[in-house]
Amino acid sequence: MRKILAFVAVILFSNTMVFADQGLLPALYDVTGVATDDVLNVREKASSASPIINTLAPNQRNVEVVDISNDGRWGLVGFPEGSGWVSMRYMARQPDQNPRYLPRPLNCSGTEPFWGLRIGNQTAQFEIMGNPALTFTPVWEDIPIGMQAVSYAVKMQGSNEDITAIISRNQCSDGMSESVYGFGIDLIISGQSGNQYYTGCCSLN
């Protein structure tokens, strides 16, 4: 009897984690329910009385929501040089976003020096401003054992260098603008010249 109860407890716990994972942010949403001759306002704060600082098209797709207000009515979205809040009444979460796997494509960047990393389905491109882009192949990724998919470890191999990255679901700032990102990244590039450590932010867009 104890074995049966223990088994049931494990199943219930696993299902709870799966359902919790489905609501993880950031995630991609589409604008819905807005008239074709109208726009969805992006406001400075999570309030209909707050100033409008940007707009989204009525058919806008692939909008990255990085946070939701405590009452669930507003979602925080980023845009070039800024971020703001949209009414979640007009946002539909895209299906088939399995948080157990690192979302792709994922665009990461950092400063001092300016660098960029784009992780695709088959390859990844790393580039430092002023230098040729390097191509890497993802060979392994995983989430913390027994935990929700709030962070990912990724290993990528190149012709002369390798990348090890930890990508976490948390709000991140590039330190140069008011844009908000949904992922933070720490990566180490290892090669014949030694190890180089970079830190930055990532976006689903």
C-alpha positions in Angstrom: 0.0 0.0 0.0 2.8 2.4 0.9 4.5 1.7 -2.5 1.2 2.5 -4.3 0.8 5.8 -2.4 4.4 6.7 -3.1 3.9 6.0 -6.8 0.8 8.1 -6.9 2.6 11.0 -5.1 5.3 10.9 -7.7 2.8 11.0 -10.5 0.9 13.9 -8.9 4.1 15.8 -8.3 5.3 15.3 -11.9 2.0 16.4 -13.3 2.1 19.5 -11.1 5.6 20.4 -12.4 4.4 19.9 -16.0 1.4 22.2 -15.6 3.6 24.8 -13.8 6.1 24.6 -16.6 3.4 25.5 -19.2 3.0 29.0 -17.6 6.7 29.8 -17.5 7.9 33.1 -19.0 9.1 34.5 -21.2 6.8 33.1 -23.9 5.6 34.1 -27.3 2.1 35.5 -27.7 0.0 36.8 -30.6 -2.3 39.9 -30.6 -5.9 38.8 -30.9 -9.3 40.5 -30.7 -8.2 43.9 -31.9 -10.1 45.5 -34.8 -8.1 45.6 -38.1 -8.2 49.4 -38.1 -7.1 49.6 -34.5 -3.9 48.9 -32.5 -3.0 47.4 -29.1 -1.5 50.1 -26.8 1.7 49.5 -25.0 1.6 51.5 -21.8 4.3 52.8 -19.5 2.8 51.0 -16.4 0.3 48.2 -15.9 -2.7 50.5 -15.9 -5.2 51.8 -18.5 -4.6 55.3 -17.1 -0.8 55.1 -17.8 0.6 56.9 -20.8 0.9 55.1 -24.2 4.5 54.6 -25.2 4.2 52.3 -28.2 1.6 50.2 -30.1 1.3 46.7 -31.5 -0.4 45.9 -34.8 -3.8 44.1 -34.6 -2.3 41.0 -36.3 1.1 41.2 -34.5 2.7 37.8 -33.9 5.6 36.5 -31.9 5.3 39.1 -29.2 7.6 38.1 -26.3 5.9 38.5 -22.9 8.5 38.5 -20.1 6.3 39.1 -17.1 2.7 39.3 -16.1 1.2 41.6 -13.4 0.0 40.2 -10.1 -3.6 40.4 -11.2 -2.9 38.7 -14.5 -4.3 41.6 -16.5 -1.1 43.0 -18.0 1.9 41.6 -19.7 5.4 43.2 -19.9 6.8 43.3 -23.5 10.0 44.7 -24.8 10.7 46.7 -27.9 13.8 48.5 -29.3 15.0 50.9 -26.6 12.2 50.3 -24.2 9.5 48.1 -22.6 5.9 48.5 -21.6 2.7 46.8 -20.6 -0.1 45.4 -22.8 -3.6 44.2 -21.8 -3.5 40.4 -21.7 -7.1 40.4 -22.7 -5.8 40.8 -26.3 -2.9 38.4 -26.1 -3.1 34.7 -26.9 -0.2 32.4 -25.9 1.2 30.4 -28.8 0.7 26.6 -28.4 3.5 24.0 -28.4 6.0 26.0 -26.4 7.6 23.1 -24.5 9.7 24.7 -21.7 11.6 21.5 -21.1 13.7 22.4 -24.2 15.6 25.6 -24.8 13.5 27.8 -27.1 14.8 28.4 -30.6 15.8 30.6 -32.3 17.2 32.4 -29.3 19.1 35.7 -29.8 21.6 36.7 -27.1 23.9 39.7 -26.9 26.2 41.6 -24.5 28.4 44.6 -24.3 32.0 45.5 -23.6 32.9 44.1 -26.1 29.7 44.0 -28.2 28.9 40.4 -29.0 26.0 38.3 -30.3 25.0 34.7 -30.2 22.1 33.2 -32.2 21.1 29.7 -31.3 19.2 27.9 -34.0 17.8 24.4 -34.4 21.0 23.0 -35.9 23.8 25.5 -35.5 24.7 28.6 -33.5 26.5 31.7 -34.6 28.8 33.7 -32.3 30.2 37.1 -33.3 32.2 39.8 -31.7 31.8 43.2 -33.3 34.5 43.7 -36.0 35.4 40.0 -36.1 34.2 37.2 -38.4 31.3 35.1 -37.1 32.1 31.6 -35.7 29.8 28.6 -36.2 29.1 26.1 -33.5 27.0 22.9 -33.3 24.9 22.3 -30.1 25.8 18.9 -28.9 24.1 18.7 -25.4 21.6 20.6 -23.3 19.7 19.9 -20.1 17.7 21.4 -17.3 18.5 21.1 -13.6 17.8 17.6 -12.3 14.4 17.5 -10.5 13.7 21.1 -11.1 11.5 23.2 -13.3 12.9 24.4 -16.6 14.0 27.8 -15.3 17.5 27.4 -16.6 19.3 25.5 -19.3 22.9 24.2 -19.7 24.1 24.1 -23.3 27.3 22.8 -24.8 28.3 23.8 -28.4 31.3 22.7 -30.4 33.2 24.7 -33.0 36.2 23.9 -35.3 38.7 25.4 -32.8 36.6 26.5 -29.8 33.8 25.3 -27.6 31.0 27.1 -25.9 29.5 26.3 -22.5 26.4 28.4 -21.6 24.0 28.7 -18.8 20.8 30.4 -19.9 18.2 31.4 -17.2 14.6 32.5 -17.2 14.9 35.9 -15.5 14.5 39.5 -16.4 17.7 40.9 -17.8 18.9 44.4 -18.8 21.6 45.1 -21.3 22.7 48.1 -19.2 22.5 50.5 -22.2 18.8 50.9 -22.9 15.4 50.5 -21.1 14.7 47.3 -23.0 13.8 44.3 -20.9 14.8 40.7 -21.8 13.4 37.4 -20.6 16.6 35.4 -20.4 20.0 36.0 -18.9 23.1 34.2 -20.2 26.6 33.3 -18.9 28.9 31.7 -21.4 32.4 30.5 -21.6 34.3 30.1 -24.8 37.2 27.7 -24.5 40.0 27.3 -27.1 43.7 27.2 -27.6 44.0 30.8 -26.4 42.3 29.9 -23.1 38.9 30.7 -21.7 36.8 33.8 -22.2 33.7 34.6 -20.1 30.8 36.6 -21.3 27.5 37.6 -19.8 24.4 39.1 -21.4 20.7 38.8 -22.2 18.6 36.8 -24.6 15.4 37.3 -26.5 12.9 35.0 -28.3 12.7 37.7 -31.1 
